[in-house]
Amino acid sequence: MSALELGLPAPMPELGLPERVTIWEMSPRDGLQSEKNLISPATKIELIQRLATTGLPVVEAGSFVRPDRVPQMAGSEDVLRGVADVQVRKPVLVPNLKGLERAVDAGAAEIAVFLSVTESFANANLSTDRATSEARAKEVVTAARAAGMPVRGYLSMVFGDPWEGPVAIDEVVGLATRMREWGVGEISLGDTIGVATPGLVKATLDALTPEIPVAELGLHMHDTYGQALANVYAGLQSGVSIFDASTAGVGGCPFAKSATGNLATEDLVWMLTGLGIGTGVDLRALLDISQWLGAALDRPITSRVATALVGKETQ
């Protein structure tokens, strides 16, 4: 049986690209946070347990935000405690010092903080201005690093904002540089509304890499306009080796206009496999989870690879 019949493309390596990448699996947090059907902590625990069997090295487990703001993230303490013995990295998103305290009490070993490059989205998502949100994030990073915890930073609206339009690259560089100075060890650049194109991705990375090593930068691409994989490829050409994705393509952002369409992990793994880039991820196992998650959410999956391969199997 050929690799294609097994659900894998034939690898054709390309010179100059990373030999291996790290995939941050986002479905239990960023994937679920905007879904309309509430998912129980038990189902979230099962999702993380299933994802851990695929070879994914990092599965973001939850978010310690106010449940009235993001109801899908209620019960993150129970989820984190319920997956304590699951052998993958399980970072959680923390918005402030109170959230950090809750996360530590639940057993968190590493955290992430979240900031917007634009003023409009800071108000929409964080209910405060940029300066205040930055001060809160800095407090969290300082406290977490003092406790020996690794911290990841998410930057949203890096490539465009639905209220403000195009985003100045120097604003991105300035905020990313400040976060690194606080002690953030890795920064994920978010295309929150999916408007980036490959040239803009490369230009942004070209501006960032003199200040921040490319090994510390990741890309979080949305597929709202069908550009996510093209933008990943542009990132690979620039040396990026960290990519965020969500199984079945679930999720988006509940506070941003048109922020649908997380990049499906299956689609990302398919392309990387075809480029001969190692991920350590079992695509067939991922496809099974994709179908299970779609059923749990009672909605169609958006992964092109899952749709193609599962449809082929049922013919």
Contacts in CASP RR format, 6 or more apart in sequence:
PFRMAT RR
TARGET T0000
AUTHOR 0000-0000-0000
METHOD contacts of the structure
MODEL  1
MSALELGLPAPMPELGLPERVTIWEMSPRDGLQSEKNLISPATKIELIQR
LATTGLPVVEAGSFVRPDRVPQMAGSEDVLRGVADVQVRKPVLVPNLKGL
ERAVDAGAAEIAVFLSVTESFANANLSTDRATSEARAKEVVTAARAAGMP
VRGYLSMVFGDPWEGPVAIDEVVGLATRMREWGVGEISLGDTIGVATPGL
VKATLDALTPEIPVAELGLHMHDTYGQALANVYAGLQSGVSIFDASTAGV
GGCPFAKSATGNLATEDLVWMLTGLGIGTGVDLRALLDISQWLGAALDRP
ITSRVATALVGKETQ
2 10 0 8 1.000
3 9 0 8 1.000
3 10 0 8 1.000
3 11 0 8 1.000
4 10 0 8 1.000
6 284 0 8 1.000
7 283 0 8 1.000
7 284 0 8 1.000
7 309 0 8 1.000
8 270 0 8 1.000
8 273 0 8 1.000
8 274 0 8 1.000
8 283 0 8 1.000
9 270 0 8 1.000
9 273 0 8 1.000
9 274 0 8 1.000
10 274 0 8 1.000
11 273 0 8 1.000
11 274 0 8 1.000
11 275 0 8 1.000
11 276 0 8 1.000
12 274 0 8 1.000
12 275 0 8 1.000
12 276 0 8 1.000
13 275 0 8 1.000
13 276 0 8 1.000
13 277 0 8 1.000
14 275 0 8 1.000
14 276 0 8 1.000
16 237 0 8 1.000
17 236 0 8 1.000
17 237 0 8 1.000
17 239 0 8 1.000
17 275 0 8 1.000
17 277 0 8 1.000
18 236 0 8 1.000
18 239 0 8 1.000
18 240 0 8 1.000
18 241 0 8 1.000
18 277 0 8 1.000
19 277 0 8 1.000
19 278 0 8 1.000
20 241 0 8 1.000
20 277 0 8 1.000
20 278 0 8 1.000
20 279 0 8 1.000
21 236 0 8 1.000
21 241 0 8 1.000
21 242 0 8 1.000
21 243 0 8 1.000
21 272 0 8 1.000
21 277 0 8 1.000
21 278 0 8 1.000
21 279 0 8 1.000
22 57 0 8 1.000
22 58 0 8 1.000
22 241 0 8 1.000
22 242 0 8 1.000
22 243 0 8 1.000
23 56 0 8 1.000
23 57 0 8 1.000
23 58 0 8 1.000
23 243 0 8 1.000
23 244 0 8 1.000
23 245 0 8 1.000
23 265 0 8 1.000
23 268 0 8 1.000
23 269 0 8 1.000
23 279 0 8 1.000
23 281 0 8 1.000
24 58 0 8 1.000
24 60 0 8 1.000
24 188 0 8 1.000
24 242 0 8 1.000
24 243 0 8 1.000
24 244 0 8 1.000
24 245 0 8 1.000
25 51 0 8 1.000
25 56 0 8 1.000
25 58 0 8 1.000
25 59 0 8 1.000
25 60 0 8 1.000
25 245 0 8 1.000
25 246 0 8 1.000
25 247 0 8 1.000
25 265 0 8 1.000
26 60 0 8 1.000
26 220 0 8 1.000
26 244 0 8 1.000
26 245 0 8 1.000
26 246 0 8 1.000
26 262 0 8 1.000
27 47 0 8 1.000
27 51 0 8 1.000
27 246 0 8 1.000
27 247 0 8 1.000
27 248 0 8 1.000
27 249 0 8 1.000
27 250 0 8 1.000
27 251 0 8 1.000
27 262 0 8 1.000
27 265 0 8 1.000
27 293 0 8 1.000
28 44 0 8 1.000
28 47 0 8 1.000
28 48 0 8 1.000
28 51 0 8 1.000
28 59 0 8 1.000
28 60 0 8 1.000
28 61 0 8 1.000
28 62 0 8 1.000
28 79 0 8 1.000
29 60 0 8 1.000
29 61 0 8 1.000
29 62 0 8 1.000
29 63 0 8 1.000
29 73 0 8 1.000
29 92 0 8 1.000
29 93 0 8 1.000
30 60 0 8 1.000
30 244 0 8 1.000
30 246 0 8 1.000
30 251 0 8 1.000
30 252 0 8 1.000
30 253 0 8 1.000
30 262 0 8 1.000
31 246 0 8 1.000
31 249 0 8 1.000
31 250 0 8 1.000
31 251 0 8 1.000
31 252 0 8 1.000
31 262 0 8 1.000
32 39 0 8 1.000
32 44 0 8 1.000
32 72 0 8 1.000
32 73 0 8 1.000
32 250 0 8 1.000
32 251 0 8 1.000
33 63 0 8 1.000
33 70 0 8 1.000
33 72 0 8 1.000
33 73 0 8 1.000
33 251 0 8 1.000
33 252 0 8 1.000
33 253 0 8 1.000
33 254 0 8 1.000
34 72 0 8 1.000
34 251 0 8 1.000
34 252 0 8 1.000
34 253 0 8 1.000
34 254 0 8 1.000
34 259 0 8 1.000
35 72 0 8 1.000
35 250 0 8 1.000
35 251 0 8 1.000
35 297 0 8 1.000
35 299 0 8 1.000
37 297 0 8 1.000
37 298 0 8 1.000
37 299 0 8 1.000
38 71 0 8 1.000
38 72 0 8 1.000
39 47 0 8 1.000
39 72 0 8 1.000
39 296 0 8 1.000
39 297 0 8 1.000
41 75 0 8 1.000
41 78 0 8 1.000
41 79 0 8 1.000
43 296 0 8 1.000
44 62 0 8 1.000
44 79 0 8 1.000
45 78 0 8 1.000
45 79 0 8 1.000
45 82 0 8 1.000
45 83 0 8 1.000
47 289 0 8 1.000
47 293 0 8 1.000
47 296 0 8 1.000
48 59 0 8 1.000
48 61 0 8 1.000
48 79 0 8 1.000
48 83 0 8 1.000
48 86 0 8 1.000
48 88 0 8 1.000
48 90 0 8 1.000
49 83 0 8 1.000
49 86 0 8 1.000
50 288 0 8 1.000
50 289 0 8 1.000
50 292 0 8 1.000
51 59 0 8 1.000
51 88 0 8 1.000
51 247 0 8 1.000
51 289 0 8 1.000
52 59 0 8 1.000
52 83 0 8 1.000
52 86 0 8 1.000
52 87 0 8 1.000
52 88 0 8 1.000
53 282 0 8 1.000
53 285 0 8 1.000
54 281 0 8 1.000
54 282 0 8 1.000
54 285 0 8 1.000
54 286 0 8 1.000
54 289 0 8 1.000
55 88 0 8 1.000
55 280 0 8 1.000
55 281 0 8 1.000
55 282 0 8 1.000
55 285 0 8 1.000
56 88 0 8 1.000
56 265 0 8 1.000
56 281 0 8 1.000
57 88 0 8 1.000
57 89 0 8 1.000
57 280 0 8 1.000
58 88 0 8 1.000
58 89 0 8 1.000
58 90 0 8 1.000
58 91 0 8 1.000
59 86 0 8 1.000
59 88 0 8 1.000
59 89 0 8 1.000
59 90 0 8 1.000
60 90 0 8 1.000
60 91 0 8 1.000
60 92 0 8 1.000
60 93 0 8 1.000
60 112 0 8 1.000
61 76 0 8 1.000
61 79 0 8 1.000
61 80 0 8 1.000
61 83 0 8 1.000
61 90 0 8 1.000
61 91 0 8 1.000
61 92 0 8 1.000
62 73 0 8 1.000
62 76 0 8 1.000
62 79 0 8 1.000
62 80 0 8 1.000
62 92 0 8 1.000
62 93 0 8 1.000
63 70 0 8 1.000
63 73 0 8 1.000
63 76 0 8 1.000
63 92 0 8 1.000
63 93 0 8 1.000
63 94 0 8 1.000
63 95 0 8 1.000
64 73 0 8 1.000
64 76 0 8 1.000
64 77 0 8 1.000
64 92 0 8 1.000
64 93 0 8 1.000
64 94 0 8 1.000
64 95 0 8 1.000
64 99 0 8 1.000
64 100 0 8 1.000
64 102 0 8 1.000
64 103 0 8 1.000
64 106 0 8 1.000
65 73 0 8 1.000
65 93 0 8 1.000
65 95 0 8 1.000
65 99 0 8 1.000
67 73 0 8 1.000
67 74 0 8 1.000
67 75 0 8 1.000
69 127 0 8 1.000
70 254 0 8 1.000
76 92 0 8 1.000
76 102 0 8 1.000
76 103 0 8 1.000
76 106 0 8 1.000
77 102 0 8 1.000
77 105 0 8 1.000
77 106 0 8 1.000
80 90 0 8 1.000
80 92 0 8 1.000
80 103 0 8 1.000
80 106 0 8 1.000
80 107 0 8 1.000
80 108 0 8 1.000
81 106 0 8 1.000
81 107 0 8 1.000
83 90 0 8 1.000
84 107 0 8 1.000
89 109 0 8 1.000
89 110 0 8 1.000
90 108 0 8 1.000
90 109 0 8 1.000
90 110 0 8 1.000
91 108 0 8 1.000
91 109 0 8 1.000
91 110 0 8 1.000
91 111 0 8 1.000
91 112 0 8 1.000
91 150 0 8 1.000
91 152 0 8 1.000
92 103 0 8 1.000
92 106 0 8 1.000
92 108 0 8 1.000
92 110 0 8 1.000
92 111 0 8 1.000
92 112 0 8 1.000
93 111 0 8 1.000
93 112 0 8 1.000
93 113 0 8 1.000
93 114 0 8 1.000
93 154 0 8 1.000
94 100 0 8 1.000
94 103 0 8 1.000
94 108 0 8 1.000
94 111 0 8 1.000
94 112 0 8 1.000
94 113 0 8 1.000
94 140 0 8 1.000
94 144 0 8 1.000
95 113 0 8 1.000
95 114 0 8 1.000
95 126 0 8 1.000
95 136 0 8 1.000
95 140 0 8 1.000
96 136 0 8 1.000
96 139 0 8 1.000
96 140 0 8 1.000
97 136 0 8 1.000
97 139 0 8 1.000
97 140 0 8 1.000
97 143 0 8 1.000
99 140 0 8 1.000
100 111 0 8 1.000
100 140 0 8 1.000
100 143 0 8 1.000
100 144 0 8 1.000
103 111 0 8 1.000
104 147 0 8 1.000
108 149 0 8 1.000
109 149 0 8 1.000
110 149 0 8 1.000
110 150 0 8 1.000
110 151 0 8 1.000
110 152 0 8 1.000
111 140 0 8 1.000
111 144 0 8 1.000
111 149 0 8 1.000
111 150 0 8 1.000
111 151 0 8 1.000
111 152 0 8 1.000
112 151 0 8 1.000
112 152 0 8 1.000
112 153 0 8 1.000
112 154 0 8 1.000
113 137 0 8 1.000
113 140 0 8 1.000
113 141 0 8 1.000
113 151 0 8 1.000
113 152 0 8 1.000
113 153 0 8 1.000
113 154 0 8 1.000
113 179 0 8 1.000
113 184 0 8 1.000
114 125 0 8 1.000
114 126 0 8 1.000
114 137 0 8 1.000
114 153 0 8 1.000
114 154 0 8 1.000
114 156 0 8 1.000
115 122 0 8 1.000
115 130 0 8 1.000
115 133 0 8 1.000
115 134 0 8 1.000
115 137 0 8 1.000
115 153 0 8 1.000
115 154 0 8 1.000
115 155 0 8 1.000
115 156 0 8 1.000
115 175 0 8 1.000
115 179 0 8 1.000
116 122 0 8 1.000
116 125 0 8 1.000
116 126 0 8 1.000
116 130 0 8 1.000
116 133 0 8 1.000
116 155 0 8 1.000
116 156 0 8 1.000
116 157 0 8 1.000
117 155 0 8 1.000
117 156 0 8 1.000
117 157 0 8 1.000
117 158 0 8 1.000
117 161 0 8 1.000
117 167 0 8 1.000
117 171 0 8 1.000
117 172 0 8 1.000
117 175 0 8 1.000
118 130 0 8 1.000
118 157 0 8 1.000
118 160 0 8 1.000
118 161 0 8 1.000
118 163 0 8 1.000
118 164 0 8 1.000
118 167 0 8 1.000
118 171 0 8 1.000
119 129 0 8 1.000
119 130 0 8 1.000
119 164 0 8 1.000
120 161 0 8 1.000
120 163 0 8 1.000
120 164 0 8 1.000
121 156 0 8 1.000
121 157 0 8 1.000
121 161 0 8 1.000
121 163 0 8 1.000
121 192 0 8 1.000
121 255 0 8 1.000
121 256 0 8 1.000
122 128 0 8 1.000
122 129 0 8 1.000
122 130 0 8 1.000
122 133 0 8 1.000
123 129 0 8 1.000
124 163 0 8 1.000
124 255 0 8 1.000
124 256 0 8 1.000
125 156 0 8 1.000
125 253 0 8 1.000
125 255 0 8 1.000
125 256 0 8 1.000
126 133 0 8 1.000
128 136 0 8 1.000
134 175 0 8 1.000
134 178 0 8 1.000
137 179 0 8 1.000
137 182 0 8 1.000
138 182 0 8 1.000
140 151 0 8 1.000
141 151 0 8 1.000
141 179 0 8 1.000
141 182 0 8 1.000
141 183 0 8 1.000
141 184 0 8 1.000
142 182 0 8 1.000
142 183 0 8 1.000
144 151 0 8 1.000
145 151 0 8 1.000
145 182 0 8 1.000
145 183 0 8 1.000
150 185 0 8 1.000
150 186 0 8 1.000
151 183 0 8 1.000
151 184 0 8 1.000
151 185 0 8 1.000
152 184 0 8 1.000
152 185 0 8 1.000
152 186 0 8 1.000
152 187 0 8 1.000
152 188 0 8 1.000
153 179 0 8 1.000
153 184 0 8 1.000
153 185 0 8 1.000
153 186 0 8 1.000
153 187 0 8 1.000
153 188 0 8 1.000
154 187 0 8 1.000
154 188 0 8 1.000
154 190 0 8 1.000
154 220 0 8 1.000
155 172 0 8 1.000
155 175 0 8 1.000
155 176 0 8 1.000
155 179 0 8 1.000
155 187 0 8 1.000
155 188 0 8 1.000
155 189 0 8 1.000
155 190 0 8 1.000
156 190 0 8 1.000
156 192 0 8 1.000
156 253 0 8 1.000
156 256 0 8 1.000
157 164 0 8 1.000
157 167 0 8 1.000
157 190 0 8 1.000
157 192 0 8 1.000
157 193 0 8 1.000
157 256 0 8 1.000
158 167 0 8 1.000
158 172 0 8 1.000
158 189 0 8 1.000
158 190 0 8 1.000
158 191 0 8 1.000
158 192 0 8 1.000
158 196 0 8 1.000
158 204 0 8 1.000
159 167 0 8 1.000
159 189 0 8 1.000
159 190 0 8 1.000
159 191 0 8 1.000
159 194 0 8 1.000
159 195 0 8 1.000
159 196 0 8 1.000
159 200 0 8 1.000
159 201 0 8 1.000
159 204 0 8 1.000
160 166 0 8 1.000
160 167 0 8 1.000
160 191 0 8 1.000
160 192 0 8 1.000
160 193 0 8 1.000
160 195 0 8 1.000
160 196 0 8 1.000
161 167 0 8 1.000
161 192 0 8 1.000
161 193 0 8 1.000
162 193 0 8 1.000
162 256 0 8 1.000
162 257 0 8 1.000
162 258 0 8 1.000
162 259 0 8 1.000
163 257 0 8 1.000
169 203 0 8 1.000
169 204 0 8 1.000
169 207 0 8 1.000
170 207 0 8 1.000
172 189 0 8 1.000
172 204 0 8 1.000
172 207 0 8 1.000
172 208 0 8 1.000
173 207 0 8 1.000
173 208 0 8 1.000
173 211 0 8 1.000
176 187 0 8 1.000
176 189 0 8 1.000
176 208 0 8 1.000
176 211 0 8 1.000
176 212 0 8 1.000
177 211 0 8 1.000
177 212 0 8 1.000
179 187 0 8 1.000
180 187 0 8 1.000
180 211 0 8 1.000
180 212 0 8 1.000
180 216 0 8 1.000
185 216 0 8 1.000
186 216 0 8 1.000
186 217 0 8 1.000
186 218 0 8 1.000
186 242 0 8 1.000
187 212 0 8 1.000
187 216 0 8 1.000
187 217 0 8 1.000
187 218 0 8 1.000
188 217 0 8 1.000
188 218 0 8 1.000
188 219 0 8 1.000
188 220 0 8 1.000
188 242 0 8 1.000
188 244 0 8 1.000
189 204 0 8 1.000
189 208 0 8 1.000
189 217 0 8 1.000
189 218 0 8 1.000
189 219 0 8 1.000
189 220 0 8 1.000
190 219 0 8 1.000
190 220 0 8 1.000
190 221 0 8 1.000
190 222 0 8 1.000
190 244 0 8 1.000
191 219 0 8 1.000
191 220 0 8 1.000
191 221 0 8 1.000
191 222 0 8 1.000
191 228 0 8 1.000
191 231 0 8 1.000
192 222 0 8 1.000
192 253 0 8 1.000
192 256 0 8 1.000
192 259 0 8 1.000
193 222 0 8 1.000
193 224 0 8 1.000
193 256 0 8 1.000
193 257 0 8 1.000
193 258 0 8 1.000
193 259 0 8 1.000
194 221 0 8 1.000
194 222 0 8 1.000
194 223 0 8 1.000
194 224 0 8 1.000
194 225 0 8 1.000
194 227 0 8 1.000
194 228 0 8 1.000
194 259 0 8 1.000
194 261 0 8 1.000
195 224 0 8 1.000
195 225 0 8 1.000
195 227 0 8 1.000
196 221 0 8 1.000
196 227 0 8 1.000
196 231 0 8 1.000
197 227 0 8 1.000
197 230 0 8 1.000
197 231 0 8 1.000
198 227 0 8 1.000
198 230 0 8 1.000
198 231 0 8 1.000
198 233 0 8 1.000
198 234 0 8 1.000
199 234 0 8 1.000
201 219 0 8 1.000
201 231 0 8 1.000
201 234 0 8 1.000
201 235 0 8 1.000
201 238 0 8 1.000
202 234 0 8 1.000
202 235 0 8 1.000
202 237 0 8 1.000
202 238 0 8 1.000
205 214 0 8 1.000
205 217 0 8 1.000
205 235 0 8 1.000
205 238 0 8 1.000
205 239 0 8 1.000
205 240 0 8 1.000
206 238 0 8 1.000
208 217 0 8 1.000
209 217 0 8 1.000
209 238 0 8 1.000
214 238 0 8 1.000
214 239 0 8 1.000
214 240 0 8 1.000
214 241 0 8 1.000
215 241 0 8 1.000
217 240 0 8 1.000
217 242 0 8 1.000
218 240 0 8 1.000
218 242 0 8 1.000
218 243 0 8 1.000
218 244 0 8 1.000
219 231 0 8 1.000
219 232 0 8 1.000
219 235 0 8 1.000
219 240 0 8 1.000
219 242 0 8 1.000
219 243 0 8 1.000
219 244 0 8 1.000
220 243 0 8 1.000
220 244 0 8 1.000
221 227 0 8 1.000
221 228 0 8 1.000
221 229 0 8 1.000
221 231 0 8 1.000
221 232 0 8 1.000
221 243 0 8 1.000
221 244 0 8 1.000
221 263 0 8 1.000
222 228 0 8 1.000
222 252 0 8 1.000
222 259 0 8 1.000
222 260 0 8 1.000
222 261 0 8 1.000
222 262 0 8 1.000
222 263 0 8 1.000
223 229 0 8 1.000
223 249 0 8 1.000
223 261 0 8 1.000
223 262 0 8 1.000
223 263 0 8 1.000
223 264 0 8 1.000
223 302 0 8 1.000
224 258 0 8 1.000
224 259 0 8 1.000
224 260 0 8 1.000
224 261 0 8 1.000
228 261 0 8 1.000
228 263 0 8 1.000
228 267 0 8 1.000
229 263 0 8 1.000
229 267 0 8 1.000
229 268 0 8 1.000
229 271 0 8 1.000
232 243 0 8 1.000
232 263 0 8 1.000
232 268 0 8 1.000
232 271 0 8 1.000
233 271 0 8 1.000
236 275 0 8 1.000
236 277 0 8 1.000
243 263 0 8 1.000
243 268 0 8 1.000
244 262 0 8 1.000
244 263 0 8 1.000
245 262 0 8 1.000
245 263 0 8 1.000
245 264 0 8 1.000
245 265 0 8 1.000
245 267 0 8 1.000
245 268 0 8 1.000
246 262 0 8 1.000
246 263 0 8 1.000
246 264 0 8 1.000
246 265 0 8 1.000
247 264 0 8 1.000
247 265 0 8 1.000
247 266 0 8 1.000
247 286 0 8 1.000
247 289 0 8 1.000
247 290 0 8 1.000
247 293 0 8 1.000
247 303 0 8 1.000
248 264 0 8 1.000
248 265 0 8 1.000
248 266 0 8 1.000
248 289 0 8 1.000
248 290 0 8 1.000
248 293 0 8 1.000
248 294 0 8 1.000
248 301 0 8 1.000
248 302 0 8 1.000
248 303 0 8 1.000
248 306 0 8 1.000
249 261 0 8 1.000
249 262 0 8 1.000
249 263 0 8 1.000
249 264 0 8 1.000
249 265 0 8 1.000
249 267 0 8 1.000
249 301 0 8 1.000
249 302 0 8 1.000
249 303 0 8 1.000
250 262 0 8 1.000
250 293 0 8 1.000
250 294 0 8 1.000
250 297 0 8 1.000
250 301 0 8 1.000
250 302 0 8 1.000
251 260 0 8 1.000
251 261 0 8 1.000
251 262 0 8 1.000
252 259 0 8 1.000
252 260 0 8 1.000
252 261 0 8 1.000
252 262 0 8 1.000
253 259 0 8 1.000
261 302 0 8 1.000
264 290 0 8 1.000
264 301 0 8 1.000
264 302 0 8 1.000
264 303 0 8 1.000
264 304 0 8 1.000
264 305 0 8 1.000
264 306 0 8 1.000
265 281 0 8 1.000
265 286 0 8 1.000
265 303 0 8 1.000
266 283 0 8 1.000
266 286 0 8 1.000
266 287 0 8 1.000
266 290 0 8 1.000
266 303 0 8 1.000
266 305 0 8 1.000
266 306 0 8 1.000
267 303 0 8 1.000
267 304 0 8 1.000
267 305 0 8 1.000
269 279 0 8 1.000
269 281 0 8 1.000
269 283 0 8 1.000
269 286 0 8 1.000
269 305 0 8 1.000
270 283 0 8 1.000
270 305 0 8 1.000
272 278 0 8 1.000
272 279 0 8 1.000
273 279 0 8 1.000
273 283 0 8 1.000
283 305 0 8 1.000
287 305 0 8 1.000
287 306 0 8 1.000
287 309 0 8 1.000
287 310 0 8 1.000
290 301 0 8 1.000
290 303 0 8 1.000
290 306 0 8 1.000
291 301 0 8 1.000
291 306 0 8 1.000
291 310 0 8 1.000
293 301 0 8 1.000
294 300 0 8 1.000
294 301 0 8 1.000
301 307 0 8 1.000
END
